[in-house]
Amino acid sequence: MDLKGKRALVTGGSRGIGRAIVEALAESSADVAIVYYSRKDKAEELQARVQRRGVRAFTLQGDVSSWESAKSLVDRAIEVLGGIDILINSAGINGTKTTLPEISEREWYRVISTNLSGSFFTSKAAEAQLRANKGKIVNLSSIAAKMGGTLGSHYAASKGGISSMTFAMATELAPDVMVNAIAPGPVDTDLIAPEVKEKLGALTPFNRIARAEEIAHTAIYLLENDFVTGEIIDVNAGRYKD
Ligand SMILES: NC(=O)c1ccc[n+]([C@@H]2O[C@H](COP(=O)([O-])OP(=O)(O)OC[C@H]3O[C@@H](n4cnc5c(N)ncnc54)[C@H](OP(=O)(O)O)[C@@H]3O)[C@@H](O)[C@H]2O)c1
């Protein structure tokens, strides 16, 4: 896919990995709808920055964990961009607690609803549009899907679900829509507490955690390539191999 002039909806676009993907898309001359949840300031600052590259950029507020809100986000993106060709599902949270005794029912559903249901809802809402435009979906799984990780069983389960959902959607939507996921190890964003970044970095053969731009680079590869679908790309500097 030539990204020039393509129209992308990026959930989680205001910060972290989603933000880096928005910048990479704009660098490739794609137009973007940047979804934020509460950080309007961050989304608008990014909007102004990418507009200076000459692309069209819009900000949209919404909560992907609600079907109505996710549907509305997709509808508004189609309206402002005139259609969408690309859906990036990067909105995600970690829980406030990580152990079984601490994870309440409410906390379980909060993490699952945002990370897993959110990616399902936006994909479901965008299906017809993406099929019509021979579009692409890139989801954000995690090393936690295979290894468990350190953020708790709710977070790991949400990411395992995203990997499984990616396989299922890739089969169901082929050959119209290509669906892939990226499974990063720890990335230097707000999702990772500052005090553990060095410790997590020491676990990788490269002795550092990833930069968001390195994940965005993988997203651009998945979008530009026209013969890869149903794949989960590990990006973790060799910390985990099959
Ligand atoms: N960082 C890592 O180490 C790492 C590793 C593997 C996978 N991942 C995955 O990569 C994705 C992006 O993570 P990140 O590190 O970029 O996180 P981040 O820096 O904390 O950014 C999270 C983004 O999600 C948005 N968001 C949160 N809840 C939302 C909701 N209910 N509805 C809509 N948007 C919502 C936030 O919006 P606001 O700015 O408005 O709050 C923000 O844009 C997540 O799915 C995460 O699980 C991250």
The ligand as a Tripos MOL2 file, in Angstrom:
@<TRIPOS>MOLECULE
LIG
   48    52     1     0     0
SMALL
NO_CHARGES

@<TRIPOS>ATOM
      1 N1          4.5370    0.7340   26.4170 N.am      1 LIG1
      2 C1          4.7760   -0.5710   26.4040 C.2       1 LIG1
      3 O1          5.7400   -1.0660   27.0300 O.2       1 LIG1
      4 C2          3.9100   -1.4950   25.6030 C.ar      1 LIG1
      5 C3          4.3870   -2.7900   25.3340 C.ar      1 LIG1
      6 C4          3.5720   -3.6650   24.6120 C.ar      1 LIG1
      7 C5          2.3270   -3.2690   24.1700 C.ar      1 LIG1
      8 N2          1.8880   -2.0060   24.4570 N.ar      1 LIG1
      9 C6          0.5480   -1.6460   23.9960 C.3       1 LIG1
     10 O2          0.6440   -0.5880   23.0620 O.3       1 LIG1
     11 C7         -0.5160    0.2380   23.1350 C.3       1 LIG1
     12 C8         -0.0940    1.6810   23.3490 C.3       1 LIG1
     13 O3          0.6010    1.7520   24.5980 O.3       1 LIG1
     14 P1          1.4320    3.0580   25.0100 P.3       1 LIG1
     15 O4          2.6400    2.5640   25.7030 O.co2     1 LIG1
     16 O5          1.5430    3.9580   23.8450 O.co2     1 LIG1
     17 O6          0.4470    3.6620   26.0950 O.3       1 LIG1
     18 P2          0.3130    5.1930   26.6220 P.3       1 LIG1
     19 O7          1.5290    5.9730   26.2840 O.co2     1 LIG1
     20 O8         -0.0950    5.0690   28.0530 O.co2     1 LIG1
     21 O9         -0.9080    5.7640   25.7480 O.3       1 LIG1
     22 C9         -2.1590    5.1820   25.8730 C.3       1 LIG1
     23 C10        -3.0840    5.7880   24.8540 C.3       1 LIG1
     24 O10        -4.3800    5.1440   24.9350 O.3       1 LIG1
     25 C11        -5.3920    6.1410   25.0750 C.3       1 LIG1
     26 N3         -6.5170    5.5740   25.8380 N.ar      1 LIG1
     27 C12        -6.4860    5.0270   27.0850 C.ar      1 LIG1
     28 N4         -7.7100    4.6040   27.4390 N.ar      1 LIG1
     29 C13        -8.5400    4.8730   26.3950 C.ar      1 LIG1
     30 C14        -9.9280    4.6840   26.1520 C.ar      1 LIG1
     31 N5        -10.7360    4.0960   27.0540 N.pl3     1 LIG1
     32 N6        -10.4400    5.1010   24.9610 N.ar      1 LIG1
     33 C15        -9.6490    5.6910   24.0310 C.ar      1 LIG1
     34 N7         -8.3300    5.8910   24.2060 N.ar      1 LIG1
     35 C16        -7.7780    5.4920   25.3700 C.ar      1 LIG1
     36 C17        -4.7020    7.3030   25.7650 C.3       1 LIG1
     37 O11        -5.4130    8.5160   25.5660 O.3       1 LIG1
     38 P3         -5.1000    9.8430   26.4910 P.3       1 LIG1
     39 O12        -3.7700   10.3550   26.0250 O.co2     1 LIG1
     40 O13        -6.1910   10.7790   26.1920 O.co2     1 LIG1
     41 O14        -5.0560    9.3690   27.9200 O.co2     1 LIG1
     42 C18        -3.3410    7.2770   25.0690 C.3       1 LIG1
     43 O15        -3.4140    7.8970   23.8060 O.3       1 LIG1
     44 C19        -1.3600   -0.3170   24.2820 C.3       1 LIG1
     45 O16        -2.3460   -1.1680   23.7550 O.3       1 LIG1
     46 C20        -0.3640   -1.1230   25.0940 C.3       1 LIG1
     47 O17        -0.9690   -2.1560   25.8050 O.3       1 LIG1
     48 C21         2.6500   -1.1130   25.1490 C.ar      1 LIG1
@<TRIPOS>BOND
     1     1     2 1
     2     2     3 2
     3     2     4 1
     4     4     5 ar
     5     4    48 ar
     6     5     6 ar
     7     6     7 ar
     8     7     8 ar
     9     8     9 1
    10     8    48 ar
    11     9    10 1
    12     9    46 1
    13    10    11 1
    14    11    12 1
    15    11    44 1
    16    12    13 1
    17    13    14 1
    18    14    15 2
    19    14    16 1
    20    14    17 1
    21    17    18 1
    22    18    19 2
    23    18    20 1
    24    18    21 1
    25    21    22 1
    26    22    23 1
    27    23    24 1
    28    23    42 1
    29    24    25 1
    30    25    26 1
    31    25    36 1
    32    26    27 ar
    33    26    35 ar
    34    27    28 ar
    35    28    29 ar
    36    29    30 ar
    37    29    35 ar
    38    30    31 1
    39    30    32 ar
    40    32    33 ar
    41    33    34 ar
    42    34    35 ar
    43    36    37 1
    44    36    42 1
    45    37    38 1
    46    38    39 2
    47    38    40 1
    48    38    41 1
    49    42    43 1
    50    44    45 1
    51    44    46 1
    52    46    47 1
@<TRIPOS>SUBSTRUCTURE
     1 LIG1         1 GROUP 0 **** ****
